[in-house]
């Protein structure tokens, strides 16, 4: 009953915090922005997706009139590049960058191909890849033609095998927004852990007001004199903000699913987030006991979050196998493994135990220090 009353009071205080409510609202735009950025960058960096989504109109390449009807023109068109013809290729120089991404020039005998590209253009890698593919095919066709082969024989050599892809388990395929390895890597390898942990990062900052705010409002001594155990007090201050943070993460999981980025093993993910949140909020309360003002508390928790961000997210970009025994215990690495596959490896659950134990230890230290503070002041 006492715990419920205290938790209810803390919950109402949190809901009255307009900054916290604004931050919750901002997270929606952060999620949508991150998703949109991942989607756009994946399409912009993948020639196949560029062709699939029909945005090849931005892939403009300047070419001389002399290549009309040539093999090179056919190869460039097959790469779905939009060709703009110039009677004098030097006239195209002033248009390189806008609207042209590249210029392709061929000497009169067709032996030398010169390519000039605007490397500042966002589509430069795509256009460069497509032009290189077209030029390589052109050079190979010229070599085969010089050997005395006709066009039919050349096509048989260029396409010796008919590839037929047979898709199986279509009913069980992942309902993913974009079939791109880059999109999967950036979403599951960074954005999902970041989005799901963001509520707890913000909560640890908000919760610093829990103790130091009581001091500034001159109600801390009243709290210490209440006939409530230290553990109950800490639970009453921790559970409301932890619950609000977990609810936000659940909403982000649902929103991601609506955006066709499914999160697998949501129950295990929820349990892991509970302990991670408990640790972050515990640290926030612990810091608030060591400082004398909200300003100091916010500065201290910001420094802690910077280090926490480094520890949690740097391992996601480390590929060295000899670090694997250590990296497997990092919470964000565990989150990636849980979120990205429906298959549960028992080792993943074992890897999560240190996170759970550390979080419980942080909470125990918080209760112990609060009990000590209570004894000193009373």
C-alpha positions as CSV (number, residue, x, y, z in Angstrom):
1,X,0.0,0.0,0.0
2,X,2.8,2.4,0.9
3,X,4.7,1.4,-2.2
4,X,1.7,2.0,-4.3
5,X,1.0,5.4,-2.8
6,X,4.6,6.6,-3.2
7,X,4.9,5.2,-6.8
8,X,1.6,6.9,-7.6
9,X,2.9,10.2,-6.3
10,X,6.1,9.9,-8.3
11,X,4.2,8.9,-11.4
12,X,2.0,12.0,-11.2
13,X,5.1,14.2,-10.7
14,X,6.6,12.7,-13.9
15,X,3.5,13.3,-15.9
16,X,3.5,16.9,-14.8
17,X,7.0,17.4,-16.2
18,X,6.3,19.1,-19.5
19,X,9.9,18.7,-20.6
20,X,9.7,14.9,-20.2
21,X,6.4,14.8,-22.1
22,X,8.0,16.9,-24.9
23,X,11.0,14.6,-25.1
24,X,8.7,11.6,-25.4
25,X,7.0,13.3,-28.3
26,X,10.3,14.1,-29.9
27,X,11.4,10.5,-29.8
28,X,8.7,9.7,-32.4
29,X,10.4,12.1,-34.9
30,X,13.8,10.6,-34.0
31,X,12.5,7.1,-34.8
32,X,10.8,8.1,-38.1
33,X,13.8,10.2,-39.1
34,X,16.3,7.4,-38.4
35,X,14.1,4.9,-40.3
36,X,13.7,7.3,-43.3
37,X,17.5,8.0,-43.3
38,X,18.3,4.3,-43.3
39,X,15.7,3.7,-46.1
40,X,17.0,6.5,-48.3
41,X,20.7,5.8,-47.8
42,X,20.1,2.1,-48.6
43,X,18.3,2.9,-51.8
44,X,20.9,5.6,-52.8
45,X,23.8,3.2,-52.3
46,X,22.4,0.1,-54.0
47,X,22.2,0.0,-57.9
48,X,19.6,-2.8,-57.8
49,X,17.3,-0.8,-55.5
50,X,17.8,2.3,-57.5
51,X,16.5,0.4,-60.5
52,X,13.7,-1.3,-58.5
53,X,12.3,1.9,-57.2
54,X,12.5,3.7,-60.5
55,X,14.6,6.7,-59.4
56,X,17.1,6.3,-62.3
57,X,16.1,9.7,-63.7
58,X,18.6,11.3,-61.4
59,X,21.4,9.2,-62.9
60,X,22.2,11.5,-65.8
61,X,25.3,10.9,-67.9
62,X,26.6,13.1,-70.7
63,X,27.7,11.3,-73.9
64,X,28.7,12.3,-77.4
65,X,26.3,12.0,-80.3
66,X,28.8,9.8,-82.0
67,X,27.9,6.8,-79.8
68,X,24.3,6.6,-81.0
69,X,23.5,3.1,-82.2
70,X,26.8,1.8,-80.8
71,X,27.4,-1.2,-78.5
72,X,28.6,1.2,-75.8
73,X,25.3,3.1,-75.9
74,X,23.4,-0.2,-75.6
75,X,25.5,-1.2,-72.6
76,X,25.0,2.2,-70.9
77,X,21.2,2.0,-71.5
78,X,21.1,-1.5,-70.1
79,X,22.5,-0.1,-66.9
80,X,19.4,2.2,-66.8
81,X,21.4,5.4,-67.0
82,X,19.7,8.4,-68.5
83,X,21.9,9.5,-71.4
84,X,22.1,13.2,-72.5
85,X,23.7,13.6,-75.9
86,X,26.0,16.5,-76.8
87,X,27.3,17.3,-80.3
88,X,30.5,18.5,-78.6
89,X,31.3,16.7,-75.4
90,X,33.3,19.8,-74.1
91,X,29.9,21.5,-73.9
92,X,28.9,19.0,-71.2
93,X,31.7,20.1,-68.9
94,X,29.7,23.1,-67.6
95,X,26.8,20.7,-66.7
96,X,28.9,18.3,-64.7
97,X,27.6,18.3,-61.2
98,X,24.2,19.5,-62.2
99,X,22.4,17.9,-63.8
100,X,25.1,15.5,-65.0
101,X,26.7,13.1,-62.5
102,X,29.2,11.9,-65.1
103,X,30.5,12.4,-68.6
104,X,31.5,9.5,-70.9
105,X,33.7,10.3,-73.9
106,X,35.0,7.9,-76.6
107,X,37.7,8.5,-79.1
108,X,36.9,8.1,-82.8
109,X,38.2,4.6,-83.1
110,X,36.3,3.5,-80.0
111,X,39.4,2.2,-78.3
112,X,39.7,4.7,-75.4
113,X,36.9,5.6,-73.1
114,X,37.2,8.6,-70.8
115,X,34.9,9.0,-67.8
116,X,34.7,12.1,-65.7
117,X,32.5,12.0,-62.6
118,X,31.3,14.5,-60.0
119,X,32.5,12.9,-56.7
120,X,30.5,15.4,-54.7
121,X,27.2,14.0,-56.0
122,X,25.4,11.6,-53.7
123,X,24.7,9.2,-56.6
124,X,28.4,9.2,-57.7
125,X,29.1,5.6,-56.3
126,X,26.0,4.2,-58.1
127,X,26.7,5.9,-61.4
128,X,30.4,5.0,-61.2
129,X,29.5,1.3,-60.6
130,X,27.1,1.3,-63.5
131,X,29.5,3.0,-65.9
132,X,32.3,0.6,-65.0
133,X,30.0,-2.3,-65.6
134,X,28.9,-1.0,-69.0
135,X,32.5,-0.1,-70.1
136,X,33.8,-3.6,-69.0
137,X,31.0,-5.2,-71.1
138,X,31.8,-2.9,-74.0
139,X,35.5,-3.8,-73.9
140,X,34.8,-7.5,-73.7
141,X,32.3,-7.3,-76.6
142,X,34.9,-5.5,-78.7
143,X,37.5,-8.1,-78.0
144,X,35.1,-10.9,-78.9
145,X,34.1,-9.1,-82.1
146,X,37.7,-8.6,-83.1
147,X,38.1,-12.4,-82.8
148,X,35.6,-12.8,-85.6
149,X,32.6,-13.9,-83.6
150,X,29.1,-12.7,-84.6
151,X,26.6,-11.1,-82.3
152,X,24.8,-14.3,-81.5
153,X,28.0,-16.1,-80.5
154,X,29.1,-13.1,-78.4
155,X,25.8,-13.1,-76.5
156,X,26.2,-16.9,-75.9
157,X,29.6,-16.3,-74.4
158,X,28.5,-13.3,-72.3
159,X,25.5,-15.2,-71.0
160,X,26.6,-18.9,-70.8
161,X,24.2,-19.8,-68.0
162,X,20.5,-19.1,-67.5
163,X,20.0,-18.4,-63.8
164,X,16.7,-19.3,-62.3
165,X,16.0,-18.4,-58.7
166,X,13.4,-20.6,-56.9
167,X,12.1,-19.0,-53.7
168,X,11.0,-21.3,-50.9
169,X,9.3,-20.6,-47.6
170,X,7.6,-17.5,-49.1
171,X,4.9,-17.7,-46.4
172,X,7.5,-17.5,-43.6
173,X,9.6,-14.7,-45.1
174,X,10.4,-11.7,-43.0
175,X,8.1,-8.8,-43.6
176,X,11.0,-6.3,-44.0
177,X,10.6,-2.8,-45.4
178,X,13.6,-3.1,-47.7
179,X,15.4,-6.1,-49.0
180,X,18.9,-4.7,-48.6
181,X,21.8,-5.9,-46.6
182,X,22.8,-2.4,-45.7
183,X,19.3,-1.5,-44.5
184,X,19.2,-4.6,-42.3
185,X,22.7,-3.9,-40.9
186,X,22.0,-0.3,-40.0
187,X,18.5,-0.9,-38.6
188,X,19.3,-3.9,-36.5
189,X,22.9,-3.2,-35.9
190,X,22.5,0.3,-34.5
191,X,19.1,2.1,-34.9
192,X,17.0,-0.4,-33.1
193,X,19.2,-0.6,-30.0
194,X,19.5,3.1,-30.0
195,X,15.8,3.8,-30.3
196,X,14.8,1.2,-27.6
197,X,17.4,2.5,-25.1
198,X,16.6,6.1,-25.7
199,X,13.7,6.2,-23.2
200,X,16.1,4.9,-20.5
201,X,18.8,7.4,-21.3
202,X,16.2,10.2,-21.0
203,X,14.7,8.6,-17.8
204,X,18.1,8.5,-16.1
205,X,18.3,12.2,-16.7
206,X,14.8,13.0,-15.5
207,X,15.1,10.8,-12.4
208,X,18.0,12.8,-11.0
209,X,15.3,15.2,-9.8
210,X,14.0,12.4,-7.6
211,X,16.4,13.1,-4.7
212,X,18.1,16.3,-5.4
213,X,14.8,17.8,-6.3
214,X,13.5,16.8,-3.0
215,X,16.4,18.6,-1.4
216,X,15.8,21.8,-3.3
217,X,12.1,21.7,-2.4
218,X,13.0,21.1,1.2
219,X,11.0,17.8,1.3
220,X,13.9,15.4,1.5
221,X,14.0,15.3,5.3
222,X,10.2,14.7,5.4
223,X,10.8,11.7,3.1
224,X,13.5,10.4,5.4
225,X,11.2,10.6,8.4
226,X,8.4,8.6,6.8
227,X,7.8,5.1,8.3
228,X,8.7,3.5,5.0
229,X,11.7,1.2,4.5
230,X,14.6,2.4,2.3
231,X,13.9,-0.4,-0.2
232,X,10.3,0.7,-0.5
233,X,11.3,4.3,-1.0
234,X,13.8,3.4,-3.8
235,X,11.2,1.1,-5.5
236,X,8.6,3.8,-5.3
237,X,10.9,6.3,-7.0
238,X,12.3,3.8,-9.5
239,X,9.3,1.8,-10.7
240,X,7.2,4.7,-12.2
241,X,9.9,6.1,-14.4
242,X,11.0,2.5,-15.3
243,X,7.4,1.6,-16.2
244,X,7.0,4.8,-18.4
245,X,10.3,4.0,-20.2
246,X,9.3,0.4,-20.8
247,X,5.9,1.5,-22.2
248,X,7.7,3.8,-24.6
249,X,10.0,1.0,-25.8
250,X,7.0,-1.2,-26.3
251,X,5.4,1.5,-28.4
252,X,8.6,1.9,-30.4
253,X,8.6,-1.8,-31.1
254,X,5.0,-1.7,-32.3
255,X,5.8,1.4,-34.5
256,X,8.8,-0.4,-36.0
257,X,6.7,-3.4,-36.7
258,X,4.2,-1.1,-38.5
259,X,7.1,0.2,-40.5
260,X,7.9,-3.4,-41.5
261,X,11.0,-3.7,-39.3
262,X,10.0,-6.7,-37.1
263,X,11.5,-7.1,-33.6
264,X,11.8,-10.8,-32.8
265,X,11.7,-12.2,-29.2
266,X,9.8,-9.2,-27.8
267,X,9.3,-10.8,-24.3
268,X,13.0,-11.5,-23.9
269,X,13.8,-8.0,-25.2
270,X,11.3,-6.6,-22.6
271,X,13.0,-8.4,-19.8
272,X,16.5,-7.3,-20.9
273,X,15.3,-3.7,-21.2
274,X,13.8,-3.9,-17.7
275,X,17.2,-4.7,-16.2
276,X,19.0,-2.2,-18.4
277,X,16.5,0.5,-17.4
278,X,16.9,-0.5,-13.7
279,X,20.6,0.0,-14.0
280,X,20.4,3.4,-15.7
281,X,17.7,4.7,-13.3
282,X,19.6,3.4,-10.3
283,X,22.7,5.3,-11.5
284,X,20.6,8.4,-11.9
285,X,19.2,8.2,-8.4
286,X,22.7,7.4,-7.0
287,X,24.2,10.4,-8.6
288,X,21.4,12.6,-7.3
289,X,22.4,11.6,-3.8
290,X,26.0,12.8,-4.2
291,X,25.2,16.3,-5.6
292,X,23.5,19.4,-4.1
293,X,21.6,20.8,-7.1
294,X,19.7,19.7,-10.2
295,X,22.2,21.5,-12.4
296,X,25.1,19.4,-11.0
297,X,23.0,16.2,-11.2
298,X,22.2,16.8,-14.9
299,X,25.9,17.6,-15.7
300,X,27.0,14.4,-13.9
301,X,24.5,12.1,-15.5
302,X,25.3,13.6,-19.0
303,X,28.9,12.6,-18.5
304,X,27.9,9.1,-17.4
305,X,25.6,8.8,-20.4
306,X,28.5,9.8,-22.7
307,X,30.6,7.0,-21.3
308,X,27.7,4.6,-21.4
309,X,27.0,5.4,-25.0
310,X,30.6,4.6,-25.9
311,X,30.6,1.3,-24.0
312,X,27.2,0.2,-25.4
313,X,27.5,1.3,-29.0
314,X,31.2,1.1,-29.9
315,X,31.0,-2.8,-29.8
316,X,28.4,-2.7,-32.5
317,X,31.0,-1.5,-35.0
318,X,33.9,-3.7,-33.9
319,X,34.3,-6.7,-36.2
320,X,37.4,-8.3,-34.7
321,X,36.7,-11.9,-33.7
322,X,39.2,-11.9,-30.8
323,X,36.9,-9.4,-29.0
324,X,33.9,-11.7,-29.4
325,X,34.1,-13.3,-25.9
326,X,33.8,-9.8,-24.3
327,X,31.5,-8.2,-26.8
328,X,28.9,-11.0,-26.4
329,X,28.1,-9.7,-22.9
330,X,27.5,-6.1,-24.0
331,X,23.7,-5.4,-23.7
332,X,23.4,-3.8,-27.1
333,X,25.0,-6.8,-28.8
334,X,22.6,-9.1,-27.0
335,X,19.7,-6.8,-28.2
336,X,20.8,-7.1,-31.8
337,X,20.9,-10.9,-31.6
338,X,17.5,-11.1,-30.0
339,X,15.8,-8.5,-32.3
340,X,17.2,-9.9,-35.6
341,X,16.4,-13.6,-35.5
342,X,13.4,-15.7,-34.3
343,X,15.8,-18.5,-33.3
344,X,16.8,-18.4,-29.6
345,X,20.3,-19.5,-28.8
346,X,20.6,-20.4,-25.1
347,X,24.0,-18.8,-25.0
348,X,22.3,-15.4,-25.6
349,X,20.3,-15.8,-22.4
350,X,23.4,-16.7,-20.5
351,X,25.2,-13.7,-21.9
352,X,22.4,-11.5,-20.5
353,X,23.0,-12.7,-16.9
354,X,25.9,-10.3,-16.2
355,X,23.7,-7.3,-17.3
356,X,20.9,-8.4,-14.9
357,X,23.3,-9.0,-12.0
358,X,25.0,-5.6,-12.5
359,X,21.7,-3.8,-12.6
360,X,20.5,-5.5,-9.4
361,X,23.9,-4.7,-7.8
362,X,23.4,-1.0,-8.8
363,X,20.0,-0.9,-7.3
364,X,21.3,-2.6,-4.1
365,X,24.0,0.0,-3.8
366,X,21.4,2.7,-4.3
367,X,19.3,1.3,-1.5
368,X,22.3,0.9,0.8
369,X,23.5,4.5,0.2
370,X,20.0,5.9,0.8
371,X,19.8,3.9,4.0
372,X,23.2,5.4,5.1
373,X,22.1,8.9,4.1
374,X,18.9,8.4,6.1
375,X,20.8,7.2,9.2
376,X,23.2,10.2,9.1
377,X,20.5,12.8,8.6
378,X,18.2,11.4,11.3
